[in-house]
Amino acid sequence: MNIREEAHRLVDALKEDSTWDDLLYEIYIRQMVETGIKDLDEGRVHDSDAIRAQFNLSKQ
């Protein structure tokens, strides 16, 4: 799906009383998901236990 088709899908999925902020939020979430998938595909991931150890954090 190209970006125009995806943008139309996002707009079509909005409620009738949605605001510009609602649309921007949906676009932001979509962008973050795509960035995360790209990072995963390119091996840029870290184990949560390693991150906790790096920052001296305990499990909650």
N, C-alpha and C positions, 0 to 999 in steps of 0.2 A: 504494500500500500504506500503510495507516495504521500508527501506531506500535505498536499492540498486535500486529498481524500481523508487523511487522518484528521485534519482540522475540521472538515465538514462533519465527520463522525463525532468529534468532541462537541461541536456546537449543537448538533442534532440531539445529543444525549442530555443537554442542559434542560433544567426545568424552565417553564415559561416565565417565571418571575426571577430568573437568574440575573446576577449583576455582572458588570465587567470584572469585578474581583473574583467572582466564581469562575469565569472563563480563564482568567489569568492563573488561578490556582490549578485548574485542570491541566493547563499547558505546562506549568511548572512541574507538577507531579509526573506528567508524561516524560518530560525532559530528564528528570532525575532517574526515572526507571530505565530509560534508554541509556543514560550514562552508566548506571550500575551494571546493566547487562554487558555493555561494551567493556567495562573494567573487568568483569568476570571472564569474558571471552579472551581478553588479553592477559589474563593471569595477574591482574593487579588487585589481589584480595589478601586479607590477613585473617588469621584465626583469632576469634574473640579472646581466647585465653592468652595469646601472645600480646594482644593489645592491653589487656588487664595487667599483665606482668610488666609491660613497658612503662605503664603509668602508675604502677603500684596500687591497683584497684582490686578490691575483693568482689566476689560474686555476691549479689544482693539477694 
